Each structure stands twice: as structure tokens, then as C-alpha cells.
């Protein structure tokens, strides 16, 4: 069993990553991980639509957070 990680979207220090558990040549399980430069902890989603909504909300929040915005501009 292998794990495959694919970055789907990134903006303002927020990343949405698809994590596939691969068995043989098929993805047996798929999750979506949302990470941010803000103090919020990474979150996991089973549903892509919910992950996309959370990504958009976190990007909006990061753009309003001066510290996260400075870190994103600096390339962290």
C-alpha cells in the first residue's frame, strides 16, 4: 500500500492536497488535506466539494490576516 499526494490548489499560503491510498494500481481511499500559514491546524476532508469550500474560506481569512499575508508574500 502506497500513499500518493497531489497538490490541487495553492493560494495565499493555503494548500489543498489530495491524498490517495493506493492499492495495486487503484486509489482505495481519497482524502483532502487543507493546510495554512495561519494558526489553524490542518484539516482533512473526505468530500472534495467541502474541501473546496473550506479552501476558499481559508484563502479569504488568510488575506485578512496580516501575518499570514506577509508570510505568503515572503514565500513560506
Secondary structure, 3 states (H helix, E strand, C coil): CEEEEEEEEEECCEEEEEEEEEECCEEEEEEEEEECCCCCCCEEECCHHHHHHHHHHHHHHHHHCHHHHHHHHHCC
